[in-house]
Amino acid sequence: MIEIPDELVATQSAYNGEAGRAFVAALPGMAAECMERWGLRRDGAVMHGVCALVVPVVRVGDGRRAVLKLQPVDAETVGEPVALRLWGAAGAGAVRLLEHDPESGAMLLERLDGSRSLEGEPDADRAVRVIAGLLAELTAVRPGAAGAGHGLRGLAEAASRMLAAAPDVVAALADEEERGLVRDCAAAVREVAAEPGDRLLHWDLHFGNVLAADGGSGWVAIDPKPLVGDPGFELLPALVNRFDADAVGRRFDVLTGVLGLDRERAAAWTLGRVLQNGCWTVSGGARRLAPEQAEIARVVLGRG
């Protein structure tokens, strides 16, 4: 039997209501079915994130160490196996997909070192350079027809939604200077929205989503929320992680330099990410932008 952590039960119930509780109730049976189908035996304590249960396993046939990842299939997760296959075929630095069950969404993934993430890297500048190198590999992939109709979302649709919501965000904010920042973020997105890009994006590459390879040789990206668009939309997490206002400009220079991005377009899409997060923050009842993100917007706009 697979035990379900109380924290996962709580988050699924809070975020997904009855559907989340049904998912949690089905997890032991889902895990047992996958273990039998793929010839697995358990190999350690279960782990979890906000939405997924992760079970360390060994493949009985060849002794390969792996993890079984079980999560609800929704708009954010449906494209994950598609993206992992594309990155795997290109030899990019993402976790390798070994098996996938489309019906349940279960995935068998290569085992990484779950005890070592970039969160533990003491040198934040070095961590940003690792992120930049991984993003250069991941965003070099163009999904093309391989991603069509397989759940890969597009930045064009995301940009349209955030621009439509921007007036409501402005109206909800209590601070006039932040209202101006949101207007300027929206204006920057309008300038680039007609060319949303065609690269495969991770969308959530923060320090905690980069683990050491099993055995310690190199760094690997995990838990993508795939999106097809402009690589400039990928930069914000590395600017926010272990936030340092004095380092924002330096980090932006490293990221755009390693990825070979046009700075003006990258700035516009970074402001788009601030706008998107502002939309979510306000929809949750807040009346101020996250302070770190407001400061990043100021720096990118040349006001920091």
C-alpha positions in Angstrom: 0.0 0.0 0.0 1.1 3.6 -0.8 0.6 6.0 2.1 -0.7 9.5 1.0 0.9 12.4 2.8 -1.5 14.6 4.7 -0.1 17.7 3.0 -1.0 16.4 -0.4 -4.5 15.5 0.8 -4.9 19.1 2.1 -3.7 20.8 -1.0 -5.7 18.7 -3.4 -8.8 19.3 -1.3 -8.1 23.1 -1.1 -7.3 23.6 -4.8 -9.4 21.0 -6.5 -12.3 20.3 -4.1 -14.3 17.1 -4.8 -12.1 16.3 -7.8 -9.0 16.6 -5.7 -10.4 14.3 -3.0 -11.4 11.7 -5.7 -7.9 11.9 -7.1 -6.4 11.2 -3.7 -8.8 8.3 -3.0 -7.7 6.7 -6.3 -4.0 7.1 -5.7 -3.3 3.7 -4.0 -5.0 1.7 -6.8 -3.4 3.8 -9.5 0.0 3.2 -8.0 -0.6 -0.5 -7.6 -1.7 -0.8 -11.3 1.4 1.1 -12.6 3.7 -1.0 -10.4 2.3 -4.2 -11.8 2.1 -3.0 -15.4 5.6 -1.6 -15.6 7.3 -4.2 -13.4 8.3 -2.0 -10.5 9.1 -2.4 -6.8 9.1 0.4 -4.3 12.5 1.8 -3.3 12.0 4.4 -0.6 9.7 6.9 1.1 7.1 8.7 -1.0 7.6 12.4 -1.9 5.1 15.0 -3.0 4.6 18.5 -4.3 1.5 20.6 -4.4 -0.3 18.3 -6.8 1.8 15.2 -7.4 2.7 12.0 -5.5 6.2 10.7 -6.4 7.2 7.1 -5.5 10.8 6.0 -5.7 10.9 2.6 -7.5 13.3 0.1 -9.2 12.4 -1.5 -12.5 12.6 -5.3 -11.7 13.6 -6.3 -15.2 16.8 -4.3 -15.5 17.3 -2.8 -12.0 17.0 0.8 -13.2 16.2 3.3 -10.5 13.2 5.5 -11.4 10.3 7.4 -9.9 6.6 7.0 -10.4 4.9 10.3 -10.7 1.1 10.5 -10.2 -0.8 13.7 -10.7 -4.2 15.0 -12.0 -4.4 15.6 -15.7 -5.3 19.2 -16.2 -4.4 22.2 -18.5 -1.0 22.6 -16.7 0.0 18.9 -16.7 -1.5 17.4 -19.9 1.5 18.6 -22.0 4.2 17.4 -19.7 4.9 14.0 -21.3 4.8 15.6 -24.7 7.4 18.1 -23.7 9.6 15.5 -22.0 9.6 13.3 -25.1 10.6 16.2 -27.3 13.4 17.3 -25.0 14.5 13.7 -24.6 14.7 13.3 -28.3 16.8 16.5 -28.5 19.1 15.5 -25.7 18.1 18.6 -23.7 18.6 18.9 -20.0 15.2 17.7 -18.8 14.2 14.6 -16.8 13.8 11.6 -19.0 10.4 10.0 -19.5 10.5 6.2 -19.4 6.8 5.3 -19.5 3.5 7.2 -19.7 -0.1 6.2 -19.2 -2.3 8.7 -21.1 -5.5 7.7 -19.3 -4.3 8.3 -15.7 -1.5 10.7 -16.5 1.0 8.5 -14.6 4.6 8.8 -15.7 7.7 6.7 -15.0 10.7 9.1 -14.9 14.4 8.7 -14.5 15.6 8.9 -10.9 17.4 12.1 -9.9 19.0 13.2 -6.6 16.0 14.6 -4.8 18.2 15.8 -1.9 20.1 18.2 -4.1 18.4 21.1 -5.9 19.7 24.5 -6.9 18.0 25.9 -3.8 21.0 24.5 -2.0 23.6 26.2 -4.2 25.2 28.9 -2.0 26.3 31.0 -4.9 23.1 32.6 -6.4 25.0 33.9 -9.5 26.2 30.3 -10.2 22.6 29.0 -9.8 21.4 31.6 -12.3 24.1 30.5 -14.8 22.9 26.9 -14.4 19.3 28.0 -15.1 20.5 30.0 -18.1 22.3 27.0 -19.6 19.3 24.7 -19.1 17.0 27.2 -20.6 19.3 27.5 -23.7 19.0 23.8 -24.2 15.2 23.5 -23.5 14.2 26.5 -25.6 16.2 25.4 -28.6 13.5 22.9 -29.3 10.6 23.9 -31.6 7.6 21.5 -31.1 6.2 22.1 -34.6 3.7 19.5 -35.7 4.9 17.1 -32.9 3.2 19.3 -30.3 0.0 20.1 -32.3 -3.1 18.8 -30.7 -1.3 17.2 -27.8 -2.1 19.7 -25.0 0.8 22.2 -25.5 -0.6 25.6 -24.7 0.5 28.7 -26.5 1.8 32.1 -25.3 -0.5 33.9 -27.7 -3.5 32.8 -25.8 -1.9 33.6 -22.4 -1.0 37.1 -23.6 -4.5 37.6 -24.8 -5.9 36.7 -21.5 -3.6 38.8 -19.5 -4.2 41.9 -21.7 -7.9 41.4 -21.3 -7.6 41.2 -17.5 -5.1 44.2 -17.2 -7.8 46.9 -16.7 -9.3 45.0 -13.8 -5.9 44.5 -12.2 -5.2 48.3 -12.5 -8.6 49.1 -11.0 -8.0 46.7 -8.1 -4.6 47.9 -7.0 -4.4 50.3 -4.1 -1.1 51.9 -5.1 -1.0 54.5 -8.0 2.7 53.7 -8.8 1.9 50.0 -9.1 -1.1 50.8 -11.3 1.3 52.6 -13.6 3.6 49.6 -13.6 0.8 47.3 -14.7 -0.2 49.7 -17.5 3.4 49.8 -18.7 3.6 46.0 -18.5 0.5 45.7 -20.6 1.8 48.2 -23.1 5.0 46.2 -23.5 3.1 43.0 -24.1 1.0 44.6 -26.8 4.2 45.5 -28.6 5.2 41.8 -28.9 2.0 39.9 -28.7 1.7 39.5 -32.5 4.9 37.4 -32.5 4.5 35.1 -29.5 7.3 32.7 -30.5 7.5 29.0 -31.4 9.9 27.5 -28.8 9.2 24.9 -26.2 9.1 26.6 -22.8 9.4 25.1 -19.3 7.5 28.0 -17.8 8.4 27.2 -14.2 12.2 26.8 -14.1 13.0 28.1 -10.6 15.8 26.9 -8.4 13.7 24.2 -6.8 12.8 22.6 -10.1 16.4 21.8 -11.0 17.9 18.6 -9.4 21.3 17.0 -9.5 21.5 14.0 -11.8 21.6 10.7 -10.0 25.3 10.3 -9.2 25.9 14.1 -9.2 27.0 14.7 -12.8 25.1 17.8 -13.9 21.8 19.5 -13.4 18.4 18.5 -14.8 15.1 20.4 -15.1 11.9 18.8 -13.6 8.2 19.6 -13.4 7.6 21.6 -16.5 4.3 23.4 -17.2 4.9 23.4 -21.0 4.1 26.4 -23.1 5.0 27.2 -26.7 6.3 30.8 -27.1 9.1 33.2 -26.8 12.1 32.3 -24.5 11.9 35.8 -22.9 8.9 34.5 -21.0 11.1 32.1 -19.1 13.4 34.6 -17.3 11.3 35.8 -14.3 11.7 32.8 -11.9 15.5 33.2 -12.0 15.1 36.9 -11.3 12.8 36.3 -8.3 14.6 33.3 -6.7 16.7 34.4 -3.7 15.7 37.9 -4.7 18.3 40.6 -4.6 17.3 44.0 -6.1 20.9 44.9 -6.9 21.3 41.6 -8.8 18.3 41.9 -11.1 20.1 43.8 -13.9 23.1 41.5 -13.7 21.0 38.3 -13.8 18.9 39.7 -16.7 22.2 40.3 -18.6 23.4 36.7 -18.0 20.1 35.1 -19.0 19.7 37.1 -22.2 23.4 36.7 -23.1 23.5 32.9 -22.6 20.2 32.4 -24.5 21.1 34.9 -27.2 17.9 36.9 -26.8 17.0 40.3 -28.2 17.0 42.4 -25.0 14.0 44.5 -25.8 11.8 41.5 -26.6 13.0 39.7 -23.5 12.2 42.7 -21.4 8.7 42.9 -22.9 8.0 39.3 -22.2 9.5 39.5 -18.7 7.1 42.4 -18.0 4.4 40.1 -19.4 5.2 37.5 -16.8 4.9 40.2 -14.1 1.5 41.1 -15.6 0.4 37.5 -15.6 1.4 37.1 -11.9 -0.3 40.3 -11.1 -3.5 39.0 -12.6 -3.4 35.9 -10.4 -2.5 37.9 -7.3 -5.4 40.3 -7.7 -7.8 37.4 -8.5 -6.9 36.0 -5.1 -8.0 39.3 -3.4 -4.7 41.1 -3.1 -4.5 44.9 -3.7 -0.7 45.1 -4.1 1.8 43.5 -6.4 4.3 41.2 -5.0 7.2 43.6 -3.9 9.9 41.6 -5.7 8.0 41.5 -8.9 7.2 45.2 -8.8 10.9 45.9 -8.3 11.8 43.7 -11.2 9.4 45.6 -13.4 11.0 48.9 -12.4 14.5 47.6 -13.2 13.4 46.2 -16.6 11.6 49.4 -17.4 14.8 51.4 -16.5 13.5 52.9 -13.3 15.2 50.7 -10.7 
